[in-house]
Amino acid sequence: MTSEPGGNLSRRRLLRLTGAGLGVLAASGVIAACAPPPAKESGDGSTSSGAGAQGADVPIDTLTLALPSSLSTLDVGRESGVLNYLVAVLAQESLLSVDPSGKLGPGLASSWKQPDARTYVYTLRRGVTFTDGTPFTADDVVASIDAIRDPKNGSALGYAYAGVESVKSTGDHEVTIRLKAPDAMFAWTTTAGGLLVSSRAFLTRNKGRIGTAKTLLLGTGPYRITEFAADDHVLLERNDAWWGEKPAVRKLKLSFVPDAGTRLVAMKSGAVDGALGLASDEARGWESNARVTYTGDRSVVSLAFDTAKAPFDDLHVRRAIAHAADREGMVKGILHGRAEVADALPSREMWGDLMPVSEVGSGYDAIPALPFDLDAARAELDKSSAKDGFTAELHYPNSGPQLGKAALALAASLKKIGITLNVKEITLEQWVAELGSGKQPLQFLWYFPVTGDPAELADPYLNAAATATDIAHYDNSTVNTALDTAKSATDKDVRARELMKAVQTAGADLPYLPLWWAQTASAFSKEYVLLDQGPFAFIGPWATRIRKSA
């Protein structure tokens, strides 16, 4: 992944990406003693190829896990991919937390309140210290947010605080944030996705150098980072002064192993104890050696059409491509059924308690269906300004082989109706650099949510006001108004209605063609198990939930 250029484009809002489709990791498992039994459904909707009991209070001296891509920095303000967060959330904490199921909860703030639509007051935990032994104070929270807001720092998270009027320490253990205008999504900003707290002294002393091999990170979390070798590994040790329950794992090594075959060999030889973020086709090869667990992570893979550039400014062209995309075939053949054909950018589960499941279903059913049908694709192309066909290019990151396979399948179908699609694999760094650059009018959008709210996807990608993230350059006044209304609404039903209106209207305009909502696969050796699986299990201090299997 690449570092974030200051003041350019918030790539964290463009996507939650990773080295190999890691996403917001949601599960792990243990090796079965022999061939794994058939997959079973667990309460969170995950499936796994075996079972393992947990061993409570049994210490784990050292654990080594393979990650599918490397990092150039530990600072999520500079490089905001999911792997960066995967490491950072073990060392740093946020005011609020997101539990594995996606619910908002306390973090460094033991409680919070919203006295009016524009004001958030956080009461901080007492007795918390940073891993260098210094006490955690309200001033450290202010300093951490100010560092993100300071345009000179070029933080990728700066966009999240654009609507903030002031951040003040209003007591020894109290912080008050005042907004310029109501923002129904702001509470999620102070979770790990938008805020990881460090000390004022550390931030001042290391300005411009945070997250390097020399400075590392400083936080209050359950682990402290002791070593970082870019393109190789991160070492962490347990923070015995952490305010939470002491983790079982004392030392943790996260090794960067980009090659799928090398990861599997490392697992078989015992060089690693598990791997996170396995692509679906790769994961199948692990099932005879490890218990692989699949969990819906609410991520979405979609095509993004630049609606400001020909030929993708023509709805008929977009519809022709949609009809040529065999999305069900992709899910069955490429993802081995470990995904669901997507109707919109936000998955149905992202609506949470904002709207009943039945209403979400009926709302999505109203979005025009565009099934795989080459005759319909030809008919749409004949109606378009590009009826004689055209040539386009679609790039995918080398960390996402499933995207490449989908692109090749689409290219084969498009060829039959007179469209030539050249598919090209590029590095993850190149791919990130292209997003939102305007250089590629046809792109993949690959996003991993970190909140339980559909506005996380709807607002940045469908609202024309979100110029940094609206990579489709989509502008529909009805959609813009609906999203603006939802953002300022204090009534839940009004928010739900306006968000659904935006999603439905955009669905008919097709600035994006959602392909699938994915699942994440991960595997652990027979000795270990990860507790509390769920779609957001890796948004917080996930390593604290690893146990010895009984």
Backbone torsions as a table, in degrees:
resi	resn	phi	psi	omega
1	MET	NA	162.1	-174.4
2	THR	-112.3	158.5	179.3
3	SER	-75.3	160.7	-174.8
4	GLU	-90.8	123.9	175.7
5	PRO	-73.7	136.2	-177.9
6	GLY	-64.5	136.7	174.9
7	GLY	66.8	13.2	-176.7
8	ASN	-98.8	-86.8	-173.6
9	LEU	-139.0	127.0	-179.9
10	SER	-77.3	95.8	-176.2
11	ARG	-72.1	-18.9	174.8
12	ARG	-64.3	-33.6	177.6
13	ARG	-81.3	-18.5	175.3
14	LEU	-73.1	-38.4	-177.5
15	LEU	-168.3	156.5	166.9
16	ARG	-102.6	98.2	-172.9
17	LEU	-117.0	172.5	-177.8
18	THR	-157.3	-179.8	-176.5
19	GLY	-66.7	-33.3	-176.7
20	ALA	-150.0	46.9	178.3
21	GLY	74.4	27.5	-177.3
22	LEU	-62.1	-47.3	176.3
23	GLY	66.2	-162.5	174.1
24	VAL	-82.3	95.4	-170.8
25	LEU	-61.0	142.9	-169.6
26	ALA	-127.7	-4.6	-174.5
27	ALA	-163.5	165.9	170.7
28	SER	-151.3	-177.5	-179.3
29	GLY	-160.2	-165.8	179.3
30	VAL	-133.7	156.7	178.0
31	ILE	-68.3	142.0	171.5
32	ALA	-87.8	151.7	-177.1
33	ALA	-65.0	-27.3	176.9
34	CYS	-142.0	-155.3	-178.8
35	ALA	-58.0	133.5	-175.2
36	PRO	-68.8	146.4	176.8
37	PRO	-73.0	171.6	179.5
38	PRO	-58.6	151.6	-178.7
39	ALA	-61.9	144.1	178.3
40	LYS	-122.5	147.7	177.0
41	GLU	-80.3	135.4	173.1
42	SER	-104.4	172.3	-172.9
43	GLY	-64.0	-21.3	-178.3
44	ASP	-95.5	8.3	179.5
45	GLY	89.6	3.3	178.7
46	SER	-85.4	159.6	174.2
47	THR	-126.6	149.1	-179.4
48	SER	-143.2	162.7	-174.7
49	SER	-99.1	15.6	179.3
50	GLY	-178.2	-177.6	-178.8
51	ALA	-134.9	153.3	178.0
52	GLY	-151.9	140.1	178.4
53	ALA	-91.9	155.0	-178.1
54	GLN	-91.2	147.1	176.0
55	GLY	-108.5	101.5	-175.3
56	ALA	-70.2	141.9	172.2
57	ASP	59.5	24.2	175.9
58	VAL	-100.0	117.8	-176.0
59	PRO	-68.9	147.8	175.7
60	ILE	-120.2	112.6	-173.9
61	ASP	-68.2	-49.2	-177.5
62	THR	-143.6	137.5	177.9
63	LEU	-132.2	133.5	178.4
64	THR	-120.6	126.0	180.0
65	LEU	-123.6	144.3	178.2
66	ALA	-94.5	133.1	174.2
67	LEU	-111.4	151.0	-169.7
68	PRO	-85.3	2.6	178.8
69	SER	-158.0	165.3	-177.8
70	SER	-96.4	172.3	177.9
71	LEU	-122.9	147.0	173.9
72	SER	-100.1	-16.9	178.7
73	THR	-155.2	155.3	175.5
74	LEU	-91.3	-10.8	-175.7
75	ASP	-80.6	113.2	-178.6
76	VAL	-70.1	-14.8	174.9
77	GLY	-75.3	-17.1	179.3
78	ARG	-104.1	-38.2	-179.7
79	GLU	-137.1	109.6	-166.8
80	SER	-110.1	37.9	174.7
81	GLY	-79.9	168.3	-176.7
82	VAL	-64.4	-34.8	179.0
83	LEU	-63.5	-36.2	177.0
84	ASN	-61.6	-42.1	178.3
85	TYR	-68.0	-36.8	-179.3
86	LEU	-55.8	-37.8	178.2
87	VAL	-81.5	-48.9	-172.3
88	ALA	-61.2	-36.7	-176.1
89	VAL	-70.0	-11.0	174.4
90	LEU	-81.5	-24.8	-177.1
91	ALA	-104.7	-29.3	-176.4
92	GLN	-121.8	155.2	-179.1
93	GLU	-127.1	167.0	-179.6
94	SER	-118.8	171.9	179.9
95	LEU	-64.1	-44.9	179.0
96	LEU	-118.0	161.3	-177.9
97	SER	-120.4	164.6	173.8
98	VAL	-121.7	120.1	-177.8
99	ASP	-78.1	168.9	-175.7
100	PRO	-54.6	-24.2	-179.9
101	SER	-89.4	-8.0	177.4
102	GLY	101.8	13.7	-179.7
103	LYS	-93.3	143.6	179.2
104	LEU	-73.7	139.2	-179.3
105	GLY	-152.6	179.9	-179.8
106	PRO	-69.4	156.2	175.3
107	GLY	-139.9	-116.6	172.3
108	LEU	-68.1	-22.0	170.3
109	ALA	-91.7	121.1	179.1
110	SER	-73.6	-22.9	176.7
111	SER	-159.4	163.8	177.8
112	TRP	-152.6	158.3	178.9
113	LYS	-145.7	162.8	-179.8
114	GLN	-128.6	88.8	-176.8
115	PRO	-64.0	-25.7	173.1
116	ASP	-150.2	176.6	-171.9
117	ALA	-65.0	-16.5	-175.9
118	ARG	-112.4	0.0	-172.0
119	THR	-124.9	132.9	176.5
120	TYR	-124.0	126.7	-179.4
121	VAL	-117.9	124.3	-176.6
122	TYR	-113.0	126.0	174.1
123	THR	-95.7	121.9	-171.8
124	LEU	-88.3	152.3	175.3
125	ARG	-65.5	146.4	176.8
126	ARG	-97.9	152.7	175.9
127	GLY	78.1	13.3	179.8
128	VAL	-88.7	138.7	177.1
129	THR	-127.5	155.7	171.6
130	PHE	-77.7	163.9	-176.3
131	THR	-70.3	-7.5	172.4
132	ASP	-91.5	4.4	176.1
133	GLY	93.5	-8.6	-179.7
134	THR	-80.0	147.8	-177.7
135	PRO	-72.2	146.1	175.5
136	PHE	-83.9	129.4	-177.3
137	THR	-130.1	168.9	176.7
138	ALA	-62.7	-32.8	-179.9
139	ASP	-63.5	-30.8	177.9
140	ASP	-67.2	-35.8	176.7
141	VAL	-65.3	-45.8	178.8
142	VAL	-59.4	-45.2	-179.5
143	ALA	-63.3	-39.3	-179.5
144	SER	-65.3	-42.2	178.8
145	ILE	-71.1	-40.1	178.2
146	ASP	-61.3	-36.8	178.9
147	ALA	-64.1	-36.9	177.3
148	ILE	-70.0	-39.4	-176.3
149	ARG	-74.7	-23.9	-175.8
150	ASP	-68.8	112.7	-177.6
151	PRO	-61.8	-22.7	179.5
152	LYS	-67.4	-24.2	179.5
153	ASN	-81.5	-17.9	178.2
154	GLY	60.0	35.4	-178.5
155	SER	-68.1	137.6	176.9
156	ALA	-67.0	-14.9	-178.6
157	LEU	-94.3	0.3	-175.6
158	GLY	-56.5	-35.7	-179.3
159	TYR	-55.2	-33.2	-173.3
160	ALA	-67.4	-19.4	-176.6
161	TYR	-113.1	14.9	179.9
162	ALA	-61.9	-28.9	-179.2
163	GLY	-92.1	8.8	-178.4
164	VAL	-87.6	131.0	177.5
165	GLU	-88.6	-42.2	-178.9
166	SER	-157.5	151.9	173.7
167	VAL	-130.7	119.0	-174.2
168	LYS	-135.4	147.5	169.4
169	SER	-84.6	112.7	-175.5
170	THR	-108.2	18.7	178.5
171	GLY	172.6	167.1	-179.8
172	ASP	-57.9	-31.6	-178.7
173	HIS	-132.1	41.6	-178.2
174	GLU	-145.1	136.6	176.0
175	VAL	-127.1	135.1	178.9
176	THR	-120.1	127.7	177.6
177	ILE	-113.1	127.1	-179.7
178	ARG	-113.3	129.5	-179.7
179	LEU	-95.2	156.8	175.6
180	LYS	-72.3	-31.5	-180.0
181	ALA	-153.0	157.9	179.2
182	PRO	-57.5	141.0	178.2
183	ASP	-143.5	105.9	-173.6
184	ALA	-64.2	-18.7	-178.7
185	MET	-93.5	-4.7	-168.8
186	PHE	-62.7	-33.0	-178.6
187	ALA	-54.6	-33.6	180.0
188	TRP	-71.7	-20.0	-178.6
189	THR	-63.3	-31.1	-177.1
190	THR	-92.3	17.3	168.2
191	THR	-91.4	-176.3	-174.5
192	ALA	-60.6	-28.1	-179.4
193	GLY	-64.6	-23.5	-177.6
194	GLY	-124.6	-7.5	-176.7
195	LEU	-156.5	123.0	170.2
196	LEU	-127.2	120.7	-167.8
197	VAL	-86.7	136.0	170.5
198	SER	-128.2	-179.9	-178.2
199	SER	-89.0	152.0	178.4
200	ARG	-59.6	-42.3	-178.3
201	ALA	-61.3	-44.2	-179.8
202	PHE	-65.5	-43.5	-179.0
203	LEU	-64.2	-40.0	-179.3
204	THR	-70.2	-44.0	-176.2
205	ARG	-67.3	-31.6	-173.2
206	ASN	-116.0	24.5	-177.6
207	LYS	-54.2	127.1	179.6
208	GLY	85.2	-4.5	-176.6
209	ARG	-129.2	10.9	-176.7
210	ILE	-71.2	138.3	176.8
211	GLY	89.0	4.4	178.0
212	THR	-85.0	173.2	178.7
213	ALA	-62.2	-26.1	-178.4
214	LYS	-85.0	-43.4	-174.7
215	THR	-92.4	-29.1	-178.2
216	LEU	57.5	-145.4	177.6
217	LEU	-129.3	153.3	172.6
218	LEU	-123.4	129.5	178.9
219	GLY	-152.2	-169.8	-179.5
220	THR	-109.9	8.8	-170.0
221	GLY	-73.8	-178.1	-176.0
222	PRO	-72.1	-11.7	179.1
223	TYR	-134.2	153.4	170.7
224	ARG	-117.4	140.2	179.8
225	ILE	-81.7	126.7	-178.1
226	THR	-106.0	-19.6	-179.0
227	GLU	-159.6	140.9	177.4
228	PHE	-139.2	118.6	175.7
229	ALA	-117.0	104.6	-178.9
230	ALA	-53.7	137.3	-179.7
231	ASP	71.9	10.9	179.1
232	ASP	-138.5	-60.7	-175.3
233	HIS	-165.6	168.0	170.3
234	VAL	-130.2	135.6	175.6
235	LEU	-111.4	137.3	178.8
236	LEU	-133.0	148.9	175.2
237	GLU	-125.6	147.9	-179.0
238	ARG	-61.8	138.2	174.5
239	ASN	-94.5	98.8	-175.6
240	ASP	-70.3	-9.0	178.0
241	ALA	-94.7	3.4	-179.4
242	TRP	-59.7	144.3	-176.9
243	TRP	-72.0	-19.4	-178.5
244	GLY	-88.8	-172.3	179.4
245	GLU	-67.6	134.6	-176.1
246	LYS	-61.2	127.7	178.6
247	PRO	-67.9	153.8	177.5
248	ALA	-74.7	-34.3	-177.8
249	VAL	-80.4	121.3	-179.0
250	ARG	-85.4	-44.6	177.9
251	LYS	-126.4	139.0	-177.5
252	LEU	-130.6	128.5	174.8
253	LYS	-115.4	125.8	175.9
254	LEU	-109.1	108.8	-177.0
255	SER	-97.3	136.0	178.6
256	PHE	-88.6	113.6	-177.2
257	VAL	-130.9	85.9	-174.4
258	PRO	-64.4	-31.9	-174.9
259	ASP	-81.7	126.7	-176.4
260	ALA	-61.9	-43.0	-179.6
261	GLY	-64.3	-38.9	179.1
262	THR	-65.6	-36.7	177.9
263	ARG	-61.5	-45.7	-177.7
264	LEU	-66.3	-40.2	177.7
265	VAL	-62.8	-40.9	179.4
266	ALA	-62.8	-37.6	178.1
267	MET	-66.8	-46.8	-178.1
268	LYS	-64.1	-33.0	-178.0
269	SER	-84.3	-10.4	-178.7
270	GLY	86.9	8.7	178.8
271	ALA	-70.0	-28.1	174.3
272	VAL	-128.7	155.7	-179.1
273	ASP	-97.5	-4.0	179.6
274	GLY	174.6	175.5	178.9
275	ALA	-143.4	144.7	-179.3
276	LEU	-116.7	146.3	176.0
277	GLY	74.6	45.4	178.0
278	LEU	-78.7	132.2	172.7
279	ALA	-64.4	152.5	-172.0
280	SER	-59.6	-40.8	179.9
281	ASP	-70.8	-33.5	176.3
282	GLU	-68.8	-40.7	-175.6
283	ALA	-59.8	-35.7	-179.8
284	ARG	-59.3	-33.8	179.7
285	GLY	-72.8	-14.3	-179.7
286	TRP	-89.2	-15.4	-168.6
287	GLU	-66.7	-20.4	177.4
288	SER	-86.7	-9.7	-178.6
289	ASN	-115.8	-20.2	-176.5
290	ALA	-147.3	157.9	171.2
291	ARG	-81.8	111.7	-178.8
292	VAL	-97.0	133.2	179.9
293	THR	-115.7	133.3	178.9
294	TYR	-112.6	132.1	178.5
295	THR	-139.0	134.6	174.7
296	GLY	-60.3	124.9	-177.1
297	ASP	-108.6	6.9	178.1
298	ARG	66.6	10.0	177.5
299	SER	-74.1	156.9	-179.3
300	VAL	-129.3	139.5	169.9
301	VAL	-113.6	128.0	-174.8
302	SER	-145.3	155.2	167.4
303	LEU	-87.3	140.2	176.8
304	ALA	-115.4	120.9	178.4
305	PHE	-97.6	131.1	173.8
306	ASP	-78.1	100.4	-174.2
307	THR	-73.7	-2.2	177.5
308	ALA	-97.2	-1.8	-176.9
309	LYS	-126.3	139.1	175.6
310	ALA	-70.9	146.4	1.5
311	PRO	-89.9	3.1	-172.9
312	PHE	-79.0	-2.7	172.5
313	ASP	-77.6	-6.1	-179.4
314	ASP	-98.3	118.4	-178.8
315	LEU	-59.0	-34.4	-179.5
316	HIS	-65.5	-35.6	176.3
317	VAL	-65.2	-44.0	-179.5
318	ARG	-63.9	-39.8	179.4
319	ARG	-69.4	-34.7	177.5
320	ALA	-62.3	-43.6	178.9
321	ILE	-65.7	-38.5	179.5
322	ALA	-61.8	-44.5	179.3
323	HIS	-68.0	-23.4	-180.0
324	ALA	-86.5	-6.8	-179.1
325	ALA	-92.1	111.4	178.9
326	ASP	-83.9	80.3	-174.0
327	ARG	-68.2	-37.5	176.7
328	GLU	-64.9	-38.3	177.3
329	GLY	-64.9	-37.1	177.5
330	MET	-63.1	-45.5	-178.5
331	VAL	-64.0	-43.4	-177.7
332	LYS	-75.7	-45.0	-173.0
333	GLY	-86.2	-40.7	-176.6
334	ILE	-89.1	-40.8	-175.5
335	LEU	-100.6	1.8	176.6
336	HIS	54.7	36.9	177.6
337	GLY	77.0	4.1	-178.4
338	ARG	-90.2	47.9	179.5
339	ALA	-169.7	177.4	179.4
340	GLU	-136.0	136.0	176.2
341	VAL	-58.5	130.3	-174.5
342	ALA	-91.3	141.2	176.5
343	ASP	-97.1	-24.3	-175.4
344	ALA	-155.7	177.5	178.5
345	LEU	-67.7	-53.3	178.1
346	PRO	-74.7	132.1	175.9
347	SER	-67.3	162.1	179.9
348	ARG	-60.4	-36.4	-177.6
349	GLU	-68.6	-21.4	-177.6
350	MET	-67.9	-15.4	-178.7
351	TRP	-76.9	-15.2	173.8
352	GLY	46.4	-128.3	-179.9
353	ASP	-92.8	9.9	179.0
354	LEU	-72.1	-32.1	-178.2
355	MET	-152.3	137.1	178.4
356	PRO	-57.4	147.0	-178.0
357	VAL	-54.7	-40.9	-178.4
358	SER	-63.5	-37.3	179.9
359	GLU	-72.5	-36.9	175.4
360	VAL	-61.7	-44.0	179.5
361	GLY	-60.1	-45.9	-179.7
362	SER	-68.6	-34.3	177.4
363	GLY	-64.5	-43.5	179.0
364	TYR	-71.1	-30.6	177.6
365	ASP	-64.2	-22.4	-179.6
366	ALA	-80.0	-11.7	176.6
367	ILE	-73.4	130.8	-176.8
368	PRO	-53.5	128.3	178.9
369	ALA	-81.1	137.7	179.8
370	LEU	-129.7	76.2	-176.0
371	PRO	-70.4	162.5	177.2
372	PHE	-63.6	116.9	-175.7
373	ASP	-162.6	102.7	-176.1
374	LEU	-68.2	-30.6	176.1
375	ASP	-64.7	-43.3	177.7
376	ALA	-65.7	-35.8	178.4
377	ALA	-63.0	-43.7	178.7
378	ARG	-64.2	-40.1	-179.3
379	ALA	-63.4	-40.5	178.7
380	GLU	-67.1	-41.3	-179.9
381	LEU	-64.3	-37.2	178.8
382	ASP	-62.8	-28.3	179.6
383	LYS	-82.7	-9.1	-170.8
384	SER	-91.8	174.5	176.7
385	SER	-76.9	-6.7	-179.5
386	ALA	-119.2	42.4	-173.4
387	LYS	-63.6	-20.0	178.5
388	ASP	-88.7	5.6	178.9
389	GLY	91.1	173.0	-179.8
390	PHE	-163.8	172.9	177.8
391	THR	-117.2	134.8	178.6
392	ALA	-136.3	169.6	-178.8
393	GLU	-129.3	140.9	178.7
394	LEU	-132.4	122.1	-179.9
395	HIS	-101.4	148.4	173.8
396	TYR	-137.6	151.1	-177.5
397	PRO	-77.3	146.4	179.7
398	ASN	-65.1	-11.4	176.9
399	SER	-84.2	-6.4	-178.5
400	GLY	-125.0	73.1	-178.2
401	PRO	-59.8	-30.0	179.9
402	GLN	-66.4	-30.9	176.0
403	LEU	-68.2	-39.6	178.5
404	GLY	-62.7	-42.8	179.2
405	LYS	-64.7	-39.2	178.3
406	ALA	-65.0	-40.1	179.8
407	ALA	-63.7	-41.3	179.2
408	LEU	-67.0	-37.9	177.2
409	ALA	-64.4	-40.7	178.1
410	LEU	-65.4	-41.7	-179.6
411	ALA	-60.7	-38.7	179.4
412	ALA	-63.7	-39.8	178.7
413	SER	-70.0	-43.4	-177.8
414	LEU	-64.0	-32.5	179.1
415	LYS	-58.6	-32.5	-177.8
416	LYS	-71.8	-16.5	179.0
417	ILE	-111.9	8.5	174.4
418	GLY	98.2	10.8	177.9
419	ILE	-108.0	128.9	177.3
420	THR	-99.7	119.1	178.9
421	LEU	-114.0	113.3	177.5
422	ASN	-90.0	120.4	-177.0
423	VAL	-101.1	133.4	-176.8
424	LYS	-136.7	130.6	174.0
425	GLU	-87.2	132.1	176.7
426	ILE	-131.6	169.7	179.6
427	THR	-69.9	159.2	178.3
428	LEU	-59.3	-40.1	179.9
429	GLU	-62.3	-42.2	178.7
430	GLN	-65.0	-40.6	-177.7
431	TRP	-64.5	-44.3	178.8
432	VAL	-62.2	-41.7	-179.2
433	ALA	-62.0	-30.3	-178.6
434	GLU	-76.9	-27.2	-175.0
435	LEU	-61.4	124.6	178.2
436	GLY	75.8	1.5	-178.7
437	SER	-77.2	-19.2	-177.5
438	GLY	85.3	-2.0	-177.4
439	LYS	-79.3	-27.4	-177.5
440	GLN	-117.8	107.3	-177.4
441	PRO	-73.3	-11.5	175.3
442	LEU	-127.4	120.6	-175.2
443	GLN	-139.3	163.4	167.7
444	PHE	-89.7	138.3	166.8
445	LEU	-107.2	124.5	-177.1
446	TRP	-131.2	104.4	-167.9
447	TYR	-128.5	138.3	178.7
448	PHE	-119.7	106.7	-177.3
449	PRO	-65.9	153.5	174.5
450	VAL	-124.4	8.8	175.8
451	THR	-128.0	166.7	176.4
452	GLY	-100.7	41.8	-175.7
453	ASP	-136.4	129.5	-177.8
454	PRO	-64.1	-21.3	179.8
455	ALA	-64.4	-20.5	178.5
456	GLU	-59.3	-33.9	177.4
457	LEU	-96.3	-39.9	-174.0
458	ALA	-66.4	-47.2	-172.8
459	ASP	-68.8	-48.9	-177.1
460	PRO	-71.0	-25.6	-174.3
461	TYR	-102.3	-16.4	-176.9
462	LEU	-115.8	-12.9	-177.7
463	ASN	-93.4	121.6	-177.8
464	ALA	-62.6	-21.7	178.8
465	ALA	-69.3	-21.1	-180.0
466	ALA	-86.5	68.7	-171.6
467	THR	-62.7	-27.7	-177.3
468	ALA	-76.3	-23.5	-173.9
469	THR	-119.7	-10.2	179.1
470	ASP	-77.5	73.7	-172.9
471	ILE	-68.7	-13.9	175.3
472	ALA	-87.0	-4.1	-175.5
473	HIS	49.8	43.1	-176.7
474	TYR	-85.7	135.2	-178.7
475	ASP	-144.3	103.8	177.6
476	ASN	-130.5	120.1	-173.7
477	SER	-60.5	-35.9	178.9
478	THR	-64.9	-42.4	179.3
479	VAL	-67.9	-44.5	180.0
480	ASN	-59.0	-45.9	-179.1
481	THR	-64.7	-42.6	179.8
482	ALA	-62.0	-43.1	-179.1
483	LEU	-69.3	-38.6	177.5
484	ASP	-65.0	-39.4	178.0
485	THR	-65.1	-43.2	179.4
486	ALA	-62.9	-36.4	-178.2
487	LYS	-65.5	-38.0	-176.8
488	SER	-94.6	-5.8	-176.1
489	ALA	-70.5	138.7	174.6
490	THR	-101.9	-10.7	178.8
491	ASP	-95.2	125.3	-176.6
492	LYS	-59.7	-42.2	-178.0
493	ASP	-65.3	-36.9	177.5
494	VAL	-65.4	-44.4	178.0
495	ARG	-57.2	-49.3	-177.4
496	ALA	-60.2	-45.6	-177.9
497	ARG	-63.1	-44.9	-177.6
498	GLU	-70.3	-37.9	177.4
499	LEU	-64.7	-41.1	178.6
500	MET	-66.6	-38.0	176.8
501	LYS	-59.8	-42.5	180.0
502	ALA	-64.3	-44.9	-178.7
503	VAL	-64.7	-42.3	-179.4
504	GLN	-67.0	-45.0	-179.2
505	THR	-62.8	-45.0	178.8
506	ALA	-65.7	-34.1	178.8
507	GLY	-59.5	-36.9	178.5
508	ALA	-72.5	-31.2	-179.4
509	ASP	-81.2	-23.5	174.2
510	LEU	60.1	50.0	172.5
511	PRO	-70.6	-24.2	175.7
512	TYR	-129.7	144.9	172.8
513	LEU	-110.2	97.9	178.5
514	PRO	-63.8	129.6	-179.6
515	LEU	-97.3	-55.9	179.6
516	TRP	-155.4	155.3	167.8
517	TRP	-100.3	125.2	-166.6
518	ALA	-97.9	173.7	170.0
519	GLN	-119.0	155.4	176.6
520	THR	-107.1	141.7	177.4
521	ALA	-118.6	139.9	175.2
522	SER	-149.9	159.9	-175.1
523	ALA	-144.2	143.4	175.4
524	PHE	-125.8	159.7	176.0
525	SER	-69.9	172.9	-175.3
526	LYS	-65.1	-14.8	-175.2
527	GLU	-83.3	-15.8	-168.8
528	TYR	-130.0	158.2	177.2
529	VAL	-147.2	145.3	176.1
530	LEU	-104.0	126.3	-179.3
531	LEU	-84.7	164.3	173.2
532	ASP	53.9	65.4	176.8
533	GLN	-74.8	152.4	178.6
534	GLY	171.9	169.1	-174.4
535	PRO	-64.4	-18.6	-179.4
536	PHE	-119.3	27.2	-172.9
537	ALA	-64.4	-21.0	-176.6
538	PHE	-108.5	16.3	176.3
539	ILE	-80.0	-25.7	179.9
540	GLY	-113.6	-160.3	-175.4
541	PRO	-73.4	72.9	-171.2
542	TRP	-60.7	-34.5	-176.2
543	ALA	-66.9	-17.5	178.4
544	THR	-71.0	-12.9	-177.3
545	ARG	-103.0	9.2	176.8
546	ILE	-85.1	134.0	-178.6
547	ARG	-133.7	161.1	169.1
548	LYS	-69.8	138.6	174.9
549	SER	-80.8	147.5	-176.9
550	ALA	-70.1	NA	NA
